[in-house]
Amino acid sequence: DTLRWVLIAIALIGIAVTIHARLDDWKRGQR
């Protein structure tokens, strides 16, 4: 079970980083 939660945490962090990077690029594109 622990390994499963670790994998889920890594996946969520990866998604969060990807979304943050996209938002940052989107904000730069608008300016």
C-alpha positions in Angstrom: 0.0 0.0 0.0 2.8 2.4 0.9 4.4 2.0 -2.6 1.1 2.7 -4.2 0.7 6.0 -2.3 4.2 7.0 -3.2 3.5 6.5 -6.9 0.3 8.4 -6.6 2.1 11.3 -4.8 4.8 11.4 -7.6 2.1 11.4 -10.3 0.2 14.3 -8.6 3.4 16.3 -8.2 4.3 15.7 -11.8 0.9 16.9 -12.9 1.1 19.9 -10.7 4.5 20.9 -12.1 3.2 20.5 -15.6 0.2 22.6 -15.0 2.2 25.3 -13.3 4.7 25.4 -16.2 1.8 25.7 -18.7 0.2 28.5 -16.7 3.6 30.3 -16.5 4.1 30.0 -20.3 0.4 31.1 -20.9 0.9 34.2 -18.7 4.1 35.0 -20.6 2.3 34.6 -23.9 -0.5 37.0 -23.0 1.9 39.8 -22.0 
